[in-house]
Amino acid sequence: MPASQHTNPKTDIQIAQEAKKRPIMELAHEKLGIAAENLEPYGHYKAKVSMDYIKSLQGKPNGKLILVSAISPTPAGEGKTTTTVGLTDALNHIGKKAMLCLREPSLGPSFGMKGGAAGGGYAQVVPMEDINLHFTGDFHAIGAAHNLLSALIDNHIYWGNALGIDGRRVAWRRAIDMNDRSLREIVSSLGGVANGFPREDGFDITVASEVMAIFCLAKDLEDLKTRLGNIIVAYTRERKPVRAAELKAHGPMTVLLKDALSPNLVQTLEGTPAFIHGGPFANIAHGCNSVLATTTALKLADYVVTEAGFGADLGGEKFIDIKCRKTGLMPDAVVLVATIRALKMHGGVKKEGLKTENLKALEAGMANLQRHVENVHKFGLVPVISINRFSADTDAEIALVKSACAKLGVEAVMADHWAEGGKGAADVARAVVKVIEGGKGKMKLLYPDDMPLLEKIRTIAKEIYRAKDIAADKPVRDQLAQFEAMGFGKVPVCIAKTQYSFSTNPDAKGAPTDHIVTVREVRLSAGAEFVVAVCGDIMTMPGLPKVPAANSIDIGPDGKIVGLF
């Protein structure tokens, strides 16, 4: 049996630190044909691609787009980012010209509990430490732009409030790129007249900011500026919306984001070019890397692999119904990532029992994968199932998964990219190329633009989550009606709910049906141009766990970072 996960004693960071990286200017020229004058280097191994160069690519044909998604996440782990990296390396391994697009990691999860977002084992993007920490400063720029707007709102109120902003109806919070539960709800402007008017406020993590969502949907600087100006920051006493443009905030916010908007070019351990750019929450936003990164990559490579946040029911649905709807992008194939461990967990096995063969639980857990396959088919696309191999997987378990997938009309392929790099995912790459060349997939959206907002939410709940119906109280329905009256009836909806289940109960594993999805509140992201439906208990400012990952992260006297995954 080939090498598999957890048989290699080296940590991700050790593997990354031992990697022989190519100078990024050299790699960009050789692999993508980008000349040095079109790059802004950030050291030897990171660079931004200039916006002028990106504009020059507009007439070139597009390559094929491959979307990597997954089953509903579990504590057992699925390895979606690792698969995205390994599959791209594998496509190059079998002779194709491929590159990948990923989201940038947030510092909050990096120092909290989720870990990084640069892959793992021998399917990683490097320099891993840089990517998982400050990288090229994009998130700092986004946080600064967000908080500039926050400062301008309170400053406007302090100096006479000519726009008549109702201090009780300020909709714009503050942002910081760290998990800090103490900042969720605060009172600002305490300390007397000189500090302004006290009001309730709070912080969201930067990846939950509408500025982040806008940043990742913007096509160019002008589009970015327009969208930033459209952000609704507050309402007057007469419930009239006040936009960022009325505060003259969109110009200086765009100035802060000018350099950040250019995509970041790095490489995998095997020297495959990779764009890592932007990183919106997959709950409160659409959970995909920037539009600019994806559209640029499609001009530079024959195959582009990208991923969507969480499972295919959340990130996958949003990738298609929000990102593709707004940009004209269309995936040519979908890869659904699973592990036998995670499928057994969906079948009722506790984490400590995952190393024991359990065909009954595995068969029960296959219902989750089956649901995701059915959902991908609803979008008119053909999925390939990539099963990350673990050392405890038995021949009988592998045979069961392959047989069950064959009955669904899809191919399940075992992958060893964590241990073997691109070579270990070559069979997955061949299966994906076969699907693309077969031309059977043609993407279709789940709902039309002109469907009422409430019906869009109901359509997703019924068609994707298999809910019996949705429940929305009168205030929610009235709010949706108001959004439609304001001219936002044709925008897509973004469902914010737990990623761990098709229902709003994170403990309901497998493939629950006939549940009710309760819409607790709705929010308008006017600049990003979608409506967020909050279903269940969703947090936009996470807290740190009892033992945060930060406790293990350190640096030696030689400047070498340790404990970062």
C-alpha positions in Angstrom: 0.0 0.0 0.0 1.4 3.5 -0.8 2.5 5.8 1.9 -0.3 7.6 3.5 -1.2 10.3 6.0 0.3 10.2 9.5 3.0 7.7 8.5 5.5 10.6 7.9 7.1 11.9 11.1 7.8 15.4 9.8 5.4 18.2 10.5 4.1 20.5 7.8 6.4 23.3 8.8 9.4 21.1 8.8 8.6 19.9 5.3 8.0 23.5 4.2 11.3 24.8 5.7 13.3 22.1 4.0 11.8 22.9 0.6 14.0 24.2 -2.2 12.0 27.1 -3.5 12.5 28.7 -6.9 13.0 32.5 -7.0 9.6 33.8 -7.8 10.7 36.1 -10.7 12.4 33.2 -12.4 9.4 30.8 -11.8 6.9 33.4 -13.1 8.8 33.9 -16.3 9.5 30.3 -17.0 6.1 28.8 -16.0 3.7 31.7 -16.8 5.6 33.9 -19.2 5.3 37.0 -16.9 8.3 39.3 -17.3 10.0 40.9 -14.2 8.7 44.4 -15.0 5.1 43.0 -14.5 5.8 41.8 -11.0 6.2 43.6 -7.6 8.4 41.3 -5.5 7.9 40.8 -1.8 11.3 39.3 -1.0 12.5 36.3 -3.1 9.5 34.0 -3.1 6.4 36.2 -3.2 5.3 38.7 -5.7 2.2 40.7 -6.8 1.2 40.7 -10.5 0.6 44.3 -11.8 -2.9 45.4 -12.7 -1.7 46.8 -16.0 -0.4 43.3 -17.0 -3.7 41.7 -15.9 -5.5 44.2 -18.2 -3.3 43.2 -21.1 -4.4 39.5 -20.8 -8.1 40.3 -21.5 -8.1 39.1 -25.1 -6.6 35.7 -24.3 -8.7 32.5 -24.2 -9.6 30.9 -20.8 -8.3 27.6 -19.5 -10.5 25.0 -17.8 -11.7 25.7 -14.3 -11.8 23.0 -11.6 -13.7 23.6 -8.4 -12.6 21.6 -5.3 -15.3 21.2 -2.6 -16.0 18.6 0.0 -18.4 16.6 2.2 -19.7 18.4 5.3 -16.6 19.1 7.5 -15.9 16.9 10.6 -13.2 16.9 13.3 -11.7 13.9 11.5 -10.5 16.2 8.7 -11.1 16.0 4.9 -8.0 17.8 3.4 -9.7 20.1 0.9 -6.8 22.6 0.5 -4.3 19.8 0.5 -6.2 18.2 -2.3 -6.4 21.5 -4.2 -2.6 21.7 -4.1 -2.0 18.0 -4.7 -4.4 17.9 -7.7 -2.7 20.9 -9.3 0.7 19.4 -8.9 -0.7 16.2 -10.3 -2.0 17.9 -13.4 1.4 19.2 -14.1 2.8 15.8 -13.3 0.7 14.2 -16.1 1.9 16.9 -18.6 -0.8 19.6 -18.3 -0.1 23.3 -17.7 -1.9 24.0 -14.4 -2.0 26.5 -11.6 -4.1 27.0 -8.5 -6.0 29.7 -6.6 -6.5 29.7 -2.9 -7.8 32.0 -0.1 -5.4 33.8 2.2 -5.4 32.5 5.8 -6.7 34.6 8.7 -4.4 35.2 11.7 -7.4 34.3 14.0 -7.6 30.6 13.1 -3.9 30.4 12.7 -3.4 31.2 16.4 -6.7 29.6 17.4 -7.7 26.1 16.5 -8.3 25.6 12.8 -4.8 25.8 11.6 -3.3 27.3 8.4 -4.5 27.3 4.9 -1.5 26.4 2.8 -2.1 22.6 2.5 -0.2 19.9 4.3 2.4 17.2 4.0 4.0 17.2 0.5 1.0 19.1 -1.0 1.8 22.6 0.3 2.1 26.1 -0.9 5.3 27.9 0.2 6.6 30.0 1.9 4.2 28.5 4.4 5.1 30.6 7.4 4.7 33.9 5.4 1.4 32.8 3.9 -0.1 31.8 7.3 1.2 35.0 9.1 1.3 38.5 7.5 2.0 37.4 3.9 2.0 40.6 1.7 -0.1 42.6 4.1 -3.4 42.3 2.3 -5.5 41.6 5.4 -3.9 44.5 7.2 -4.9 46.8 4.3 -8.5 45.4 4.4 -8.7 45.9 8.2 -7.3 49.5 7.8 -9.8 50.4 5.1 -12.7 48.9 7.2 -11.6 50.9 10.3 -11.1 54.1 8.3 -14.8 53.9 7.4 -15.6 53.2 11.1 -13.6 56.3 12.2 -15.2 58.5 9.5 -18.7 57.6 10.7 -18.1 58.6 14.3 -16.1 61.6 13.2 -19.0 62.7 11.0 -21.4 62.4 14.0 -19.0 64.3 16.3 -18.7 67.2 13.9 -22.4 68.0 13.6 -23.9 64.9 11.8 -25.0 66.7 8.7 -26.3 63.4 7.2 -28.6 62.9 10.2 -27.2 59.5 11.1 -29.2 57.8 13.9 -26.6 56.7 16.4 -28.8 53.7 17.3 -28.8 52.6 13.7 -25.1 52.5 12.8 -24.8 49.2 10.9 -21.0 49.3 10.5 -18.9 47.7 13.2 -15.1 47.6 13.5 -12.7 44.8 12.4 -9.6 43.1 13.6 -7.8 40.0 12.2 -7.7 38.0 15.4 -10.1 35.9 17.5 -11.1 38.1 20.4 -14.4 37.3 22.1 -14.1 40.3 24.4 -14.6 42.7 21.5 -17.8 41.2 20.2 -20.0 43.8 21.9 -18.5 47.0 23.3 -19.5 50.6 24.1 -17.4 53.1 22.3 -16.7 56.9 22.8 -16.7 56.7 26.6 -14.7 59.3 28.6 -16.5 62.6 28.1 -17.6 65.1 25.4 -14.2 65.3 23.7 -14.4 61.6 22.8 -17.7 61.8 20.9 -21.1 60.3 21.6 -21.2 56.9 23.4 -22.9 54.1 21.5 -23.0 50.4 21.3 -20.5 49.0 18.9 -18.4 45.8 18.3 -15.7 44.1 16.3 -16.0 41.4 13.6 -13.0 39.4 12.5 -11.5 41.0 9.3 -12.5 38.0 7.1 -16.2 38.7 8.0 -15.9 42.4 6.8 -18.0 43.4 3.8 -14.8 45.1 2.6 -13.3 41.6 2.3 -16.3 40.4 0.3 -16.1 43.4 -2.0 -12.3 43.0 -2.4 -12.8 39.5 -3.6 -15.6 40.3 -6.0 -14.1 43.5 -7.5 -13.0 43.3 -11.1 -10.6 46.3 -11.0 -9.9 49.4 -9.0 -12.8 51.4 -10.4 -15.2 48.5 -9.6 -13.7 48.3 -6.1 -14.2 52.0 -5.5 -17.8 51.9 -6.7 -18.7 48.9 -4.5 -17.0 50.5 -1.4 -19.1 53.6 -2.0 -22.3 51.6 -2.0 -21.7 50.1 1.5 -24.7 51.1 3.7 -23.1 52.2 7.0 -26.1 53.5 8.9 -29.7 54.7 8.7 -31.3 58.1 9.6 -34.2 58.4 12.0 -36.4 58.2 8.9 -34.8 54.9 8.1 -33.1 56.3 5.0 -29.8 54.5 4.2 -26.5 56.3 4.5 -23.7 55.1 2.2 -20.0 55.2 2.5 -19.8 57.5 -0.6 -21.9 60.1 1.3 -19.1 60.2 3.8 -16.5 60.5 1.0 -15.0 57.3 2.4 -14.7 55.2 -0.8 -11.8 57.2 -2.3 -9.4 56.9 0.7 -10.5 53.3 1.3 -9.6 52.4 -2.2 -6.2 54.1 -1.8 -5.5 51.8 1.2 -6.4 48.8 -0.9 -4.7 49.8 -4.2 -1.6 47.5 -3.8 -3.5 44.7 -2.0 -5.9 44.3 -5.0 -3.1 42.8 -7.1 -3.0 39.0 -6.8 -0.2 37.3 -4.8 2.0 34.8 -6.7 3.7 32.0 -4.8 4.5 28.3 -5.5 3.9 24.8 -4.4 6.6 22.5 -3.1 6.9 21.2 -6.6 7.2 24.6 -8.2 3.6 24.9 -9.5 2.5 28.6 -9.7 -0.2 29.6 -7.2 -2.3 32.7 -6.6 -3.3 33.2 -2.9 -5.5 36.2 -2.7 -8.3 37.4 -0.5 -10.2 35.3 2.1 -13.9 36.0 3.0 -15.7 33.9 5.5 -17.6 31.0 3.9 -20.5 31.6 6.2 -21.2 35.4 6.3 -19.8 35.8 2.8 -19.1 33.7 -0.3 -15.9 32.0 0.9 -13.8 32.1 -2.3 -10.5 33.6 -3.3 -10.6 36.9 -5.3 -12.3 37.1 -8.7 -9.1 38.8 -10.0 -6.9 35.9 -9.1 -9.3 33.3 -10.7 -9.8 35.2 -13.9 -6.1 36.0 -14.3 -5.1 32.4 -13.7 -7.5 31.3 -16.4 -5.6 33.4 -18.9 -2.2 32.0 -17.8 -2.8 28.2 -17.5 -4.8 25.5 -19.4 -6.2 24.2 -16.1 -7.0 26.3 -13.0 -7.8 24.6 -9.7 -9.6 26.6 -7.0 -11.6 25.8 -3.9 -14.7 26.9 -2.1 -15.1 27.1 1.7 -16.6 24.3 3.7 -18.7 21.6 2.0 -20.4 21.7 -1.4 -23.7 22.8 0.3 -22.2 26.0 1.6 -19.0 27.1 -0.2 -19.8 25.2 -3.4 -23.3 26.7 -3.7 -22.0 30.2 -3.0 -19.2 29.8 -5.5 -21.8 29.0 -8.2 -24.7 31.2 -7.1 -22.7 34.2 -6.1 -19.2 34.2 -7.6 -20.1 32.6 -11.0 -23.4 34.5 -11.3 -21.5 37.8 -11.0 -18.5 37.0 -13.1 -19.6 34.6 -15.8 -17.1 32.0 -14.5 -18.2 28.3 -15.1 -16.4 25.3 -13.5 -15.7 22.5 -16.0 -15.5 19.9 -13.3 -15.9 19.5 -9.5 -13.8 17.5 -7.2 -15.5 16.4 -3.9 -13.0 15.6 -1.2 -13.7 13.0 1.5 -11.9 10.7 3.9 -13.0 7.3 5.0 -12.5 8.6 8.6 -14.8 11.5 8.1 -17.5 9.3 6.4 -17.4 7.0 9.4 -17.9 10.0 11.7 -21.0 10.9 9.6 -22.1 7.4 10.2 -22.0 7.8 14.0 -18.4 6.8 15.0 -16.7 8.9 17.6 -13.2 10.4 16.9 -11.4 7.9 19.1 -12.9 4.9 17.2 -12.0 6.0 13.6 -9.0 3.8 13.2 -11.1 0.6 13.6 -12.8 -0.9 10.5 -16.5 -0.2 10.6 -18.3 -1.0 7.4 -21.8 -0.4 8.8 -20.9 3.1 10.0 -19.1 3.9 6.7 -22.2 2.8 4.7 -24.4 5.0 6.8 -22.0 8.0 6.5 -21.9 7.6 2.7 -25.3 9.3 2.8 -23.5 12.6 3.3 -21.3 12.1 0.3 -24.3 11.0 -1.8 -26.2 14.2 -0.9 -23.3 16.3 -2.0 -23.0 14.4 -5.3 -26.7 14.9 -5.9 -26.3 18.6 -5.2 -23.4 19.0 -7.6 -25.5 17.3 -10.3 -28.3 19.9 -9.6 -25.8 22.5 -10.8 -25.3 20.6 -14.0 -21.8 19.5 -13.1 -20.0 16.2 -12.9 -18.1 15.5 -9.7 -15.0 13.3 -9.2 -14.6 11.9 -5.7 -11.1 12.2 -4.2 -10.6 10.1 -1.1 -7.6 11.1 1.0 -5.9 7.9 2.0 -5.1 7.3 5.7 -2.9 4.5 7.0 -5.9 3.0 8.9 -8.1 2.7 5.8 -8.8 -1.0 5.1 -9.2 -2.7 1.7 -12.9 -3.5 2.5 -13.6 0.1 3.4 -12.0 1.4 0.2 -14.0 -1.2 -1.8 -17.2 -0.1 -0.2 -16.7 3.6 -1.0 -15.7 2.8 -4.6 -18.7 0.6 -5.1 -21.2 3.1 -3.5 -19.8 5.9 -5.7 -20.1 3.7 -8.9 -23.8 3.2 -8.1 -24.1 7.0 -8.0 -22.5 7.2 -11.5 -19.3 8.9 -10.2 -15.7 7.8 -9.9 -14.0 7.6 -6.5 -10.2 7.8 -6.6 -7.8 7.1 -3.8 -5.2 9.9 -3.4 -1.8 10.0 -1.6 -0.7 13.5 -2.3 -0.2 14.3 1.4 2.6 11.8 1.4 3.7 11.7 -2.2 2.9 15.1 -3.6 1.6 15.4 -7.2 2.5 11.8 -8.1 0.1 10.6 -5.4 -2.9 12.4 -7.0 -2.1 11.5 -10.6 -5.1 9.2 -10.8 -7.4 12.0 -9.6 -5.9 14.4 -12.2 -6.6 11.8 -15.0 -10.1 11.3 -13.8 -10.7 15.1 -13.8 -9.3 15.6 -17.3 -11.5 12.7 -18.5 -14.6 14.4 -17.2 -13.6 17.8 -18.7 -12.8 16.3 -22.1 -16.1 14.3 -22.0 -17.8 17.7 -21.9 -20.9 16.4 -20.1 -21.0 19.2 -17.5 -22.7 22.5 -18.1 -23.2 24.7 -15.1 -26.6 26.1 -14.3 -27.6 28.4 -11.4 -30.0 27.2 -8.7 -32.4 30.1 -9.0 -33.1 33.1 -11.3 -32.2 36.7 -10.5 -35.8 37.8 -10.4 -37.0 35.3 -7.8 -38.1 37.1 -4.6 -35.4 37.0 -1.9 -37.5 34.9 0.5 -38.0 32.3 -2.2 -34.3 32.2 -3.0 -33.6 31.3 0.6 -36.4 28.7 0.5 -35.0 27.2 -2.7 -31.6 26.7 -1.3 -33.0 25.3 1.9 -35.2 22.8 0.1 -33.0 21.9 -2.9 -29.6 21.9 -1.2 -30.2 21.2 2.5 -33.4 19.0 1.9 -35.3 21.1 4.5 -39.0 20.7 4.8 -39.3 24.5 4.7 -37.9 27.7 6.1 -39.3 29.7 9.1 -39.0 33.5 9.0 -40.8 35.9 11.4 -42.5 39.0 10.3 -39.5 41.3 11.0 -37.4 39.2 8.8 -40.0 39.2 6.0 -40.5 42.9 6.3 -36.7 43.5 6.1 -36.5 41.4 2.9 -39.4 43.4 1.5 -37.6 46.6 2.4 -34.4 45.4 0.6 -36.5 44.7 -2.5 -38.1 48.1 -2.3 -34.5 49.6 -2.1 -33.7 47.9 -5.4 -31.9 44.8 -4.1 -34.4 42.2 -5.1 -32.3 40.7 -7.8 -29.2 40.1 -5.8 -28.2 36.5 -4.7 -28.6 35.3 -1.2 -25.8 34.1 1.0 -26.8 31.6 3.7 -24.9 31.9 7.0 -25.3 28.6 8.9 -23.3 25.9 10.5 -20.9 24.1 8.1 -21.1 20.8 10.0 -24.6 19.7 8.9 -27.1 20.1 6.1 -29.4 21.3 8.9 -28.9 24.2 11.3 -28.0 21.7 14.1 -24.2 21.1 13.9 -24.7 17.7 15.6 -27.0 16.4 12.9 -24.5 14.4 10.9 -25.1 12.4 7.7 -27.9 13.6 5.5 -30.8 14.9 7.6 -34.1 15.7 5.8 -37.4 17.4 6.5 -35.9 19.8 9.0 -36.9 23.5 9.3 -34.3 26.2 8.5 -35.1 29.2 10.7 -34.0 32.6 9.3 -33.0 34.5 12.4 -32.0 37.8 10.7 -31.1 39.2 7.3 -28.4 41.6 6.5 -27.8 43.6 3.3 -24.3 43.7 1.9 -25.0 46.5 -0.6 -21.4 46.9 -1.8 -20.9 43.2 -2.3 -24.4 42.9 -3.8 -25.8 40.0 -1.8 -28.2 39.5 1.1 -27.0 37.5 4.0 -29.6 35.2 5.7 -28.4 34.3 9.2 -29.8 30.8 10.0 -28.8 29.5 13.5 -26.1 30.7 15.7 -23.4 32.2 13.6 -20.5 34.2 15.0 -18.6 36.9 13.1 -16.0 37.3 15.9 -14.7 33.8 17.0 -13.1 33.3 20.4 -9.8 31.4 21.1 -10.1 27.8 22.5 -9.0 26.8 26.0 -5.6 25.8 24.6 -5.0 28.0 21.5 -2.5 27.1 18.8 -0.6 30.2 19.8 0.6 28.4 22.9 2.7 26.1 20.6 4.1 28.7 18.3 7.5 30.1 19.0 10.7 31.3 17.4 14.3 30.2 18.1 17.4 32.4 18.4 18.2 31.6 14.7 14.9 33.2 13.7 13.3 29.9 12.8 9.6 29.6 13.6 8.4 26.4 15.3 5.0 25.0 16.2 3.2 26.6 13.3 1.3 23.3 12.2 
